Amino acid sequence: MSELLVAGMAYLDVSVPRVAPPAPGEERFVDAIGLRFGGAANSASVGAALGLRVTMCVPVGAGIADQALAALAARLGIALTPWPARDDPAVSLVLADEHDRAFVSAADFGALDRVTHLPPAKWIHVPGLEEAARLAAPLARARAEGAKVAVSGSWAPHRLAALAAQGGRPWDLLILNEKEAVATCGDAAAAPGRLADAATSVVVTLGPAGAFGMLDGETVVAAAVPVAVCDPTGAGDAFCAGMLAALIRGLAPSAALRFGSRAAAHILQQRGGVLQEPTRMAALAEEITWKF
């Protein structure tokens, strides 16, 4: 059984340089064009670096990106359970400026509609509301079999609009960033209370202002770890993976929230959301190993 199962889309992120487009028929060269994986690969890589037994369940075809994803998972010690999909089923063009990022993405979400069950795991992390909606039935089945489910927002306006009316607590943990919480509730501070019918625990991340929420019945607050930010990509996924790793290892809710912030701080200091150098989190992994 995996300790952490990450289920959703693993995107190949293509960084679009900030240059004027060339005229038709012309070609313009730049110093580099970044190619990195994101989505499910982000939290899976952090969980593995923190010493968890991690399985990544994602749509996979036979394309170039699919082959690269398989190689990445093998290198990072992540078990890969593929779902049949079109070739290169998740690709994002990443447009960044000095303030934030925007994405133009293509995703074979239909591949998720065909999933009937998930491998056994202690915790399942779904890195987006769209994926969680598509996987609703297998997630419910997994919870009935003893797994806990954590879902991240991942900007999806139509899903966020419906979130406040969500009932039945289909998830054990919901993690939103400030923008998502405001879009859902109008006030980020009110999110843990207003979304109590969506998940047993609700946590809101505030970037450099830290994180807060209700976790396992306890009101929790954590400051962000001050670092020189290289790239914000994947920080939220690292926060989730770090918090879940701490909970799996038996840390108390408040300590788990702080641990998530510390994991996010490591990702903020690199390019891309996938942890390419697992040794970067060796000290954090050692810190929670004794809990196992």
Rosetta blueprint (number, residue, H / E / L):
1 M L
2 S E
3 E E
4 L E
5 L E
6 V E
7 A E
8 G L
9 M L
10 A L
11 Y L
12 L E
13 D E
14 V E
15 S E
16 V E
17 P L
18 R L
19 V L
20 A L
21 P L
22 P L
23 A L
24 P L
25 G L
26 E L
27 E L
28 R L
29 F L
30 V L
31 D L
32 A L
33 I L
34 G L
35 L E
36 R E
37 F E
38 G L
39 G L
40 A H
41 A H
42 N H
43 S H
44 A H
45 S H
46 V H
47 G H
48 A H
49 A H
50 L L
51 G L
52 L L
53 R L
54 V E
55 T E
56 M E
57 C E
58 V E
59 P E
60 V E
61 G L
62 A L
63 G L
64 I H
65 A H
66 D H
67 Q H
68 A H
69 L H
70 A H
71 A H
72 L H
73 A H
74 A H
75 R H
76 L H
77 G L
78 I L
79 A E
80 L E
81 T E
82 P E
83 W E
84 P E
85 A L
86 R L
87 D L
88 D L
89 P L
90 A E
91 V E
92 S E
93 L E
94 V E
95 L E
96 A E
97 D L
98 E L
99 H L
100 D L
101 R E
102 A E
103 F E
104 V E
105 S E
106 A E
107 A E
108 D L
109 F L
110 G H
111 A H
112 L H
113 D H
114 R L
115 V L
116 T L
117 H L
118 L L
119 P L
120 P L
121 A E
122 K E
123 W E
124 I E
125 H E
126 V E
127 P L
128 G L
129 L H
130 E H
131 E H
132 A H
133 A H
134 R H
135 L L
136 A H
137 A H
138 P H
139 L H
140 A H
141 R H
142 A H
143 R H
144 A H
145 E L
146 G L
147 A L
148 K E
149 V E
150 A E
151 V E
152 S E
153 G L
154 S L
155 W L
156 A L
157 P H
158 H H
159 R H
160 L H
161 A H
162 A H
163 L H
164 A L
165 A L
166 Q L
167 G L
168 G L
169 R L
170 P L
171 W E
172 D E
173 L E
174 L E
175 I E
176 L E
177 N E
178 E H
179 K H
180 E H
181 A H
182 V H
183 A H
184 T H
185 C H
186 G L
187 D L
188 A H
189 A H
190 A H
191 A H
192 P H
193 G H
194 R H
195 L L
196 A L
197 D L
198 A L
199 A E
200 T E
201 S E
202 V E
203 V E
204 V E
205 T E
206 L L
207 G H
208 P H
209 A H
210 G L
211 A E
212 F E
213 G E
214 M E
215 L E
216 D L
217 G L
218 E E
219 T E
220 V E
221 V E
222 A E
223 A L
224 A L
225 V L
226 P L
227 V L
228 A L
229 V L
230 C L
231 D L
232 P L
233 T L
234 G L
235 A H
236 G H
237 D H
238 A H
239 F H
240 C H
241 A H
242 G H
243 M H
244 L H
245 A H
246 A H
247 L H
248 I H
249 R L
250 G L
251 L L
252 A L
253 P H
254 S H
255 A H
256 A H
257 L H
258 R H
259 F H
260 G H
261 S H
262 R H
263 A H
264 A H
265 A H
266 H H
267 I H
268 L H
269 Q L
270 Q L
271 R L
272 G L
273 G L
274 V L
275 L L
276 Q L
277 E L
278 P H
279 T H
280 R H
281 M H
282 A H
283 A H
284 L H
285 A H
286 E H
287 E H
288 I H
289 T H
290 W L
291 K L
292 F L
